[in-house]
Amino acid sequence: MQTEARKKLLAGLMLALVGLIIVGALAPYGYGIYIAAVSNSTNDLLCSLVPVIGQVCLIWASWSLYGAFFNAYTIPLIVWTALVIVFGNILRASR
C-alpha cells in the first residue's frame, strides 16, 4: 500500500512540474513575440515560436548581436531550457 501512495505522490509531483514548465513557457514565448513585433523581425518571430531549439537560437543571437549574455530575456530562456532538460530526464527515468 505504501508503494501505491508513493506512486500517486510521484505522479502528482510530475504533473505539477510539467504544469510549471508549460506555464513558465508562456512568458518567454510572449516576450519573444513582443520583441519580434517591436523589431519587425520575421527571424525572431519564427525562433520564438519553436520550442527548445528556437529558445537556444534566441539566446545565441542575443549574445552574438548585443554582447550581453545575461540580460532580462536570456536569463529566463536559460532557466526555462534547463528546466525542460532536467524535468524531461526525470520523466524519462520515471517510466
N, C-alpha and C positions, 0 to 999 in steps of 0.2 A: 504494500500500500504506500510505503514511503517513496518508492521509486515512481509510482504513478503521480503523486503530488509534485515530485521533483521535475518530472517531465512536463507537467502542466505549468509549473513555475518557469521553466526554461522556455517553453513555447510562448508564454506571455511576455517574457523578457525580450525574446527575439522579435515578437510582433511590435513591441514598444520601440525597439531600436530601429526596425525598418520604418516605422512611422516617423521617428525623429529624422531619419535620413530623407524621407520624402518631404517632410515639412521644411527641413533645412535646405533642401534643394530649391525651394521656391524663391528664396531670397537671392541667391546668385543668378538664377535664371532671369528673374525680374530685373535685377540691376544690370545684367549683361544686355538685355533687350533695351533697357533705358539708355545705356552707353551707346549702343548701336544706333538708336534713334537720334540721339543728340549729335553724334558724329557722322550721321548719314553713311554708315559703313555696312555694306552688304556682307563683307567677310566677317566682321564682328557679330552680326546678327546670326549668320549660319553657324559660327563657332559657339555662340551662346546657347543654341538650341540642341546641340549634340551633347549627350550626357557627360561622360567622363573624359573622353578624348578631346572634346571641344573645350572643356574647362582647363585641361592641361595646356592646350594650344593658346588659350587666352592668357594664362599665366606666363607662358614663354613670350608671347607677343608683347605683353605689358612690360616685361623685364627688358626685352631687346629694344623696344621703342623708347621707353622712358627712363631706363636705367635704374628705376626704383623697384626692387624686387618685392619689398614689403610695403604695401600701401593698403588702403581701406578695401580694395577689391581683391587683391591677390591673397591676402590672409584668409578670408572666408572660403575662397576657392581651394586653397591648400588644405584647410581643415576639413572641408566637405569631401574632397578627394581622398584624404587619409581615412575618414570615417567610412566611406564606401569600400575602400580596400580592406580595412580591418574587419568591419562587420560582414563583408562578403566572405572573407576567410572563416569567420566564426560560423556563419550559416552553412558554409560548405562542410566544415568539420563536424557540425552537429548532425549531419544526415546519417 
